[in-house]
Amino acid sequence: MKSLTGKTALVTGAGSGLGKDIVLLLAREGASVGVADIHLPAAEEVAGIIRQSGGEALAISMDVSDEKQTEAGTAALVSQFGSIDILVSNAGIQIVSPVHDYALSDWRKMMAIHLDGAFLNTRAALKHMYAQQTGGTIIYIGSVHSHEASPLKSAYVTAKHGLLGLAKVVAVEGAAHQVRANVVCPGFVETPLVKKQIPEQARELGMTEEEVVKNIMLAGTVDGEFTASFDIAQTVLFFAAFPSAALTGQSITVSHGWGMR
C-alpha cells in the first residue's frame, strides 16, 4: 500500500516549482490532493497530470493572503474528498533589497504571503482537522533562512523565522486533537524563485551571476551543489507519513550542509 492511501492533502503554491514537485509526489503516494495556486491555469495543468496518472486532484484558485479564498479553497477540498489530513504551506515570493531601501509595501507583501498566508491556511485546515477527530499534519516550507540570515533578505528571513514559531504553537495546541506541525527548511533549490534572485543579487552586490551562485548561494554547502526539489518533496513526504506525534514542533534543514557550521 502506498504511504498516503486514504489521505487528502492541500498544497499551496503548487502550480510550479517546489510546490508542484511536492504535490506530484504526495499524489503518487496515494493522497487525493488539492493543487492550490494563485494562477489557476497552472494549478489545473498540474491537477490534470495527476488525474492522467490515475490520481485524484482538485485545482484550486487561491491567493493565500486572502481570508475568503483560503477558507473557500479548503472547504472545496473537503467537500470534494471528505477530509483534509495534510496541509503543506508552501506559497512564497522573494523581494531582495537592503533594509535601508526596503519599501514598506514590499515588506507588507512579503509578510502577507509568507506569514498571513501560513496563518490563514493553518486556521482553515485546523477547523476541519479538529472537527474530523482523526488528526492531521501541517508542514510549513521554511528555509535555511528560518535559522540563518543573509544580506538583502530582511523580510524573507523575518517571515521564515516566524514559521518556526507558528509551527511550535500549532504543535502545542494541536496535540490534543492529534494534529502535528513541522517545518522543512530547504537550502537553495533551483526553482524560479531562486533563479530570479541571481541577477537581482548580482546587481545589488556588484558581482557576476556566477559569483553569486558560488560565493553566496552555495558557499556554505559541503559540496557546492544546489538542493534538489525532489529532496524537499521526499522530506515533506516523510513528515506527512510519520505515524506519531514523536515528531512535532520540529524543523529539518535540507541543504547539503548549508547552515550547519
C-alpha positions as CSV (number, residue, x, y, z in Angstrom):
1,M,0.0,0.0,0.0
2,K,1.2,3.5,-0.8
3,S,2.1,5.5,2.3
4,L,-0.7,8.1,1.9
5,T,-3.5,6.0,0.7
6,G,-6.8,7.3,2.0
7,K,-5.4,10.7,2.9
8,T,-6.2,14.1,1.5
9,A,-3.6,16.9,1.1
10,L,-3.7,20.6,0.3
11,V,-0.5,22.1,-1.1
12,T,-0.3,25.8,-1.7
13,G,1.9,27.4,-4.4
14,A,1.6,24.0,-6.2
15,G,1.3,25.2,-9.7
16,S,5.1,25.3,-10.3
17,G,8.5,24.8,-8.7
18,L,8.8,23.2,-5.4
19,G,5.1,23.0,-4.7
20,K,4.5,21.2,-7.9
21,D,7.0,18.5,-7.1
22,I,5.6,18.1,-3.6
23,V,2.0,17.7,-4.8
24,L,3.0,15.3,-7.5
25,L,4.9,13.1,-5.0
26,L,2.0,13.1,-2.5
27,A,-0.4,12.1,-5.2
28,R,2.0,9.3,-6.3
29,E,1.9,8.1,-2.7
30,G,-1.8,7.7,-2.8
31,A,-3.1,11.0,-1.5
32,S,-6.0,12.9,-3.0
33,V,-4.7,16.4,-3.5
34,G,-5.7,20.0,-3.7
35,V,-3.4,21.8,-6.1
36,A,-3.7,25.4,-4.8
37,D,-2.1,28.3,-6.7
38,I,-2.8,32.0,-7.4
39,H,-2.6,31.1,-11.1
40,L,-5.5,28.8,-11.7
41,P,-4.3,27.6,-15.2
42,A,-1.1,26.4,-13.6
43,A,-3.0,24.6,-10.9
44,E,-5.3,23.0,-13.5
45,E,-2.3,21.8,-15.5
46,V,-0.7,20.1,-12.5
47,A,-4.1,18.6,-11.4
48,G,-4.5,17.3,-15.0
49,I,-1.2,15.5,-14.8
50,I,-2.2,13.8,-11.6
51,R,-5.6,12.7,-12.9
52,Q,-4.0,11.4,-16.1
53,S,-1.8,9.2,-13.9
54,G,-4.8,7.7,-12.2
55,G,-4.7,10.0,-9.1
56,E,-7.4,12.3,-7.7
57,A,-6.8,16.1,-7.8
58,L,-8.7,19.3,-7.5
59,A,-7.3,22.6,-8.9
60,I,-8.0,25.5,-6.5
61,S,-7.5,29.2,-7.3
62,M,-6.0,30.6,-4.1
63,D,-4.3,33.8,-3.1
64,V,-3.1,32.6,0.3
65,S,-3.2,36.1,1.7
66,D,-6.9,36.4,1.1
67,E,-9.0,35.1,4.0
68,K,-12.1,34.2,1.9
69,Q,-10.1,32.4,-0.7
70,T,-8.2,30.2,1.9
71,E,-11.4,29.3,3.7
72,A,-13.3,28.6,0.4
73,G,-10.5,26.6,-1.1
74,T,-10.1,24.4,2.0
75,A,-13.8,23.9,2.1
76,A,-13.9,22.9,-1.5
77,L,-11.2,20.3,-1.0
78,V,-13.1,18.8,2.0
79,S,-16.4,18.8,0.0
80,Q,-14.7,17.0,-2.9
81,F,-12.7,14.4,-0.9
82,G,-14.3,14.3,2.5
83,S,-11.4,15.4,4.7
84,I,-8.1,17.3,4.9
85,D,-5.4,15.3,6.5
86,I,-2.3,17.2,5.3
87,L,-1.6,20.8,4.7
88,V,1.7,21.9,3.0
89,S,2.0,25.6,3.3
90,N,4.5,26.4,0.6
91,A,3.4,29.5,-1.3
92,G,6.0,32.2,-1.3
93,I,7.8,35.0,-3.2
94,Q,11.1,36.8,-2.9
95,I,11.9,40.6,-3.0
96,V,15.5,41.4,-2.3
97,S,16.7,44.8,-1.2
98,P,18.9,46.3,1.6
99,V,17.0,47.2,4.8
100,H,17.6,50.9,4.4
101,D,15.9,50.8,1.0
102,Y,13.3,48.2,1.6
103,A,9.9,49.6,0.6
104,L,7.1,49.2,3.2
105,S,4.8,48.0,0.5
106,D,7.2,45.2,-0.4
107,W,7.7,44.3,3.3
108,R,3.9,44.0,3.8
109,K,3.5,42.0,0.7
110,M,6.2,39.5,1.9
111,M,4.5,39.2,5.3
112,A,1.1,38.8,3.8
113,I,2.1,35.9,1.6
114,H,4.5,34.1,3.8
115,L,3.1,34.7,7.3
116,D,-0.5,35.7,6.8
117,G,-0.8,33.0,4.2
118,A,0.6,30.3,6.5
119,F,-1.7,31.5,9.3
120,L,-4.9,31.7,7.2
121,N,-4.3,28.3,5.6
122,T,-3.5,26.8,9.0
123,R,-6.6,28.2,10.6
124,A,-8.8,27.0,7.8
125,A,-7.3,23.5,7.9
126,L,-7.4,23.2,11.7
127,K,-11.2,23.8,11.8
128,H,-11.7,20.8,9.6
129,M,-9.0,18.6,11.2
130,Y,-10.4,19.3,14.7
131,A,-13.9,18.5,13.6
132,Q,-12.8,15.3,11.9
133,Q,-11.3,14.0,15.1
134,T,-8.9,11.9,13.0
135,G,-5.8,14.1,13.4
136,G,-3.7,15.6,10.7
137,T,-0.3,17.1,9.9
138,I,0.7,20.6,8.9
139,I,4.0,21.1,7.1
140,Y,5.5,24.6,6.6
141,I,8.1,25.1,3.9
142,G,10.6,27.3,5.7
143,S,14.2,27.8,4.6
144,V,17.7,27.8,5.8
145,H,16.8,31.4,6.4
146,S,14.4,30.1,9.2
147,H,17.7,29.7,11.1
148,E,20.2,31.9,9.4
149,A,20.4,35.5,8.0
150,S,21.6,36.7,4.6
151,P,22.0,40.2,3.2
152,L,19.2,41.8,1.2
153,K,16.6,39.4,2.6
154,S,15.3,41.1,5.7
155,A,11.6,40.4,5.1
156,Y,12.2,36.8,3.9
157,V,14.4,36.0,6.8
158,T,11.9,37.5,9.2
159,A,9.0,35.6,7.7
160,K,10.8,32.3,7.6
161,H,11.9,32.7,11.2
162,G,8.2,33.3,12.0
163,L,7.1,30.0,10.6
164,L,9.1,28.2,13.3
165,G,7.2,30.0,16.0
166,L,3.8,29.3,14.3
167,A,4.7,25.6,13.9
168,K,5.6,25.3,17.6
169,V,2.3,26.9,18.7
170,V,0.3,24.7,16.4
171,A,2.2,21.7,17.7
172,V,1.3,22.6,21.3
173,E,-2.4,23.4,20.6
174,G,-2.9,20.6,18.1
175,A,-1.6,17.9,20.3
176,A,-5.0,17.3,22.0
177,H,-6.5,16.8,18.5
178,Q,-3.7,14.6,17.1
179,V,-2.5,17.3,14.8
180,R,1.2,17.7,14.3
181,A,3.1,20.6,12.8
182,N,6.7,20.7,11.5
183,V,8.9,22.8,9.2
184,V,11.0,21.7,6.3
185,C,13.9,24.2,5.7
186,P,15.3,23.9,2.2
187,G,18.7,25.2,1.1
188,F,19.0,26.8,-2.3
189,V,16.8,24.9,-4.8
190,E,16.9,25.9,-8.5
191,T,13.3,27.0,-8.6
192,P,12.0,30.0,-10.5
193,L,12.1,31.9,-7.2
194,V,15.8,31.3,-6.7
195,K,16.8,31.8,-10.3
196,K,15.1,35.2,-10.2
197,Q,17.3,36.2,-7.3
198,I,20.6,35.5,-9.0
199,P,20.7,38.6,-11.3
200,E,19.0,40.7,-8.6
201,Q,21.7,39.9,-6.1
202,A,24.4,40.3,-8.7
203,R,23.2,43.9,-9.3
204,E,22.9,44.8,-5.6
205,L,26.3,43.2,-4.7
206,G,28.3,44.2,-7.7
207,M,29.1,40.6,-8.6
208,T,28.7,38.4,-11.6
209,E,25.9,35.9,-11.5
210,E,28.4,33.1,-11.3
211,E,30.0,34.7,-8.3
212,V,26.6,35.0,-6.6
213,V,25.9,31.3,-7.1
214,K,29.4,30.1,-6.0
215,N,30.2,32.7,-3.2
216,I,26.8,33.5,-1.8
217,M,24.3,30.7,-2.5
218,L,26.4,27.6,-2.4
219,A,29.4,28.8,-0.3
220,G,28.0,27.2,2.8
221,T,27.4,23.8,1.4
222,V,29.7,20.8,1.8
223,D,29.8,20.1,-2.0
224,G,28.9,23.2,-3.9
225,E,25.6,21.7,-5.0
226,F,22.1,23.0,-5.2
227,T,19.5,21.1,-3.2
228,A,17.2,19.1,-5.5
229,S,13.5,19.8,-5.4
230,F,12.8,16.1,-5.1
231,D,14.9,16.0,-1.9
232,I,12.5,18.6,-0.3
233,A,9.4,16.7,-1.6
234,Q,10.8,13.5,0.0
235,T,11.3,15.2,3.3
236,V,7.7,16.6,3.2
237,L,6.5,13.0,2.5
238,F,8.5,11.8,5.5
239,F,6.7,14.2,7.8
240,A,3.3,13.6,6.1
241,A,3.6,9.8,6.6
242,F,5.2,9.8,10.0
243,P,2.9,7.7,12.3
244,S,3.0,9.6,15.6
245,A,3.5,12.8,17.4
246,A,7.1,11.9,18.3
247,L,8.0,14.4,15.5
248,T,6.1,17.6,16.1
249,G,7.2,21.2,16.5
250,Q,10.4,20.4,14.8
251,S,12.4,21.6,11.7
252,I,14.6,19.7,9.4
253,T,17.2,21.6,7.2
254,V,17.8,20.0,3.8
255,S,20.6,22.0,2.3
256,H,23.8,20.0,1.5
257,G,25.1,21.2,4.9
258,W,24.3,24.9,4.3
259,G,23.9,26.5,7.8
260,M,25.3,23.6,9.9
261,R,28.5,25.5,10.7
